[in-house]
Structures are given as C-alpha cells and as structure tokens.
C-alpha cells in the first residue's frame, strides 16, 4: 500500500497526446483551437483521460509543425489566446485533469530573437 502512495502521479495516468491544430475547430476556420478543446473536455473525461499532453502551440511560422518557436510567451493566433489556454487549464484542473505541454528547449525558429542575435 505504501509503495502505491509513493508512486509518481504519471505512472497510473491515462495520457492523450493532442495536436491542438487538428483536434476540434470551434470557429469554423478549419484549424483546431483551445476553445474547441475546451468544448470536448467532457468527451476526453468520459474516455478516462486524466492527462492531456499538448504538442507545441506557441507562436511559430509553422515550418516545422510548431517546433520552430518564434515566441515562447505567446500562443499561435490560430489556436486562440493565452486567456483561452488559461481557461482550458483551469477547467481541466477543476476536473482533476492535468495538462502537460511540449517545451522545445534545444532549438528555435530563425525568426526568434535568440536566433537572430546569435547570427
């Protein structure tokens, strides 16, 4: 019993890896967004998902599926706003769900300030 109590949370979690842009489009522009994901949380919860792993959603020129981040502090406008992300996070937490985000640490877009300064 004590072994289970000390087990890391992710050992028993059901993860759902989710590219926001292809999940659910809430505004009819053909691109999935945070509002669409928020609308589908009931479905994910019914599946038993308790951790959503989000693929990159940061500001990006999208030449490398969002892994070419140009601003780590901004949401790509096709997916919504930072407030939309915060609303998703709050609702997921209210349901006992976790959100894990893909943080790209080893490279940036050629449009990122760090890349430009390094040239």
LINPE-V890909 format. One record per backbone hydrogen bond with DSSP energy under -0.5 kcal/mol. CO is the residue of the C=O (numbers start at 1). NH is the residue of the N-H. Records with the same first field share a line. If there is no record, write none. Layout:
# LINPE-V890909
CO=NH ; NH
This chain:
# LINPE-V890909
1=5
2=6
4=7
8=11
9=12
10=13
13=15
14=50 ; 51
16=53
18=20 ; 55
19=22
20=23 ; 24
21=32
24=26 ; 33
33=37
34=38
35=39
36=40
37=40
38=41
40=44
41=45
42=46
43=47
44=48 ; 49
45=48
50=98
51=16 ; 53
52=54 ; 100
53=18
54=102
57=76
59=70 ; 71
64=67
67=69
68=61
69=109
71=59 ; 74
74=59
76=79 ; 80
77=80
79=34
81=85
82=86
83=87
84=88
85=89
86=90
87=91
88=92
89=93
90=94
91=95
92=97
93=96
98=52
100=54
101=103
102=104
103=105
109=112
112=116
113=117
114=118
115=119
116=119
